[in-house]
Amino acid sequence: MPESIIESEDLFHAIKKQQYFELHKGCRAKKRLFVDPLFPLKKLTDVFPDNKCYGHKIEWLRPHQVTKNPMFINPSLSRFDIKQGKLNDCWLMTAMSIVGMDRDLFERVVPKGQRFVGARYAGIFAFNFFIFGEWIQVVVDDLLPTANGQLVFSRSDSKNEFWPALLEKAYAKI
């Protein structure tokens, strides 16, 4: 088996072993925001070879650094909220919109209770994906690529809503 496939399998198993509640609890105990060791920002130079997008330097920022009062989910959730970014992954945006139309499915993919405010905020978010016949949880930190203060990839029509960008990041991770 080629080495890259073995590495991918090892990474996939490592991703499956990350447990949201354990990581969240550890971050809160240490009073630190989560930084995902399985999604190293330094390795993303293949996407941004010159560390620039739209002529601006890429900065990895947390939602509270992008906007005042960030929300994970806007209470008026709409399938039309999702906007495609630099990746041009309209197929993923369409799937996310479909998930957003069905409240039960949305809550299966995007677990309840995640937010950016209060004592529960730890910079970590979880999403569920159905892969190889099973539901697996994927955790990500909330560091997102920005250029000139704007999200580079998917985003919500509402400037302070971040579940689409974080769900896309979780999908990119797997």
C-alpha positions, -999 to +999 in steps of 0.1 A: +000+000+000+014+035-009+028+054+021+003+083+016-027+060+019-013+045+051-007+080+065-043+090+055-057+059+073-036+067+104-049+103+103-085+092+098-081+069+129-066+097+149-095+120+139-120+094+151-102+092+184-105+129+192-134+132+217-152+166+219-162+164+255-127+153+267-109+180+247-135+206+257-131+198+293-093+199+291-093+233+274-116+247+300-095+233+329-064+248+314-082+280+305-069+278+269-087+278+236-084+246+215-059+244+187-063+213+167-031+193+163-046+173+135-053+204+114-020+222+113-023+256+097+013+256+086+006+227+062-021+246+043+005+263+021-006+241-008-039+260-008-022+294-004+014+291-017+022+327-012+001+330+020-022+354+001-057+354-011-074+381-032-041+400-028-043+401+010-022+382+036-040+352+050-047+354+088-061+326+108-086+343+132-113+331+156-148+344+151-147+369+179-116+384+161-137+387+129-169+403+142-185+415+174-210+391+189-203+360+168-230+333+168-226+297+160-261+294+146-284+323+138-319+316+153-334+324+119-315+296+102-322+295+064-309+273+036-301+305+018-277+317+045-247+297+031-223+315+007-196+298-013-160+310-008-127+307-027-129+269-029-158+270-054-172+238-037-208+245-046-216+208-042-207+210-005-227+242-001-257+226-017-254+196+007-251+220+037-282+239+025-301+206+023-290+196+058-301+231+070-336+225+056-343+195+079-341+204+116-336+167+127-308+161+102-292+194+110-291+185+147-276+151+138-248+168+118-245+199+140-249+190+177-268+214+199-254+236+226-223+249+208-216+286+211-190+314+212-201+330+245-200+322+281-180+299+302-186+269+279-167+285+250-134+267+245-126+273+208-137+237+199-166+226+178-180+192+168-198+179+137-210+145+127-205+129+093-217+096+080-186+079+066-180+043+056-213+033+070-210+049+104-215+083+121-183+098+133-176+129+152-151+154+138-138+182+160-122+214+149-108+245+164-125+278+154-094+293+137-106+303+102-087+317+072-094+354+065-081+379+040-086+416+048-108+407+078-132+385+057-136+348+057-119+332+026-140+301+023-177+294+030-196+318+052-231+327+062-250+356+047-252+368+083-218+383+091-218+370+126-229+333+120-201+307+117-215+272+115-211+270+077-174+279+079-167+255+107-187+227+091-167+232+059-135+231+080-145+198+096-153+183+062-118+195+049-102+178+079-116+144+070 
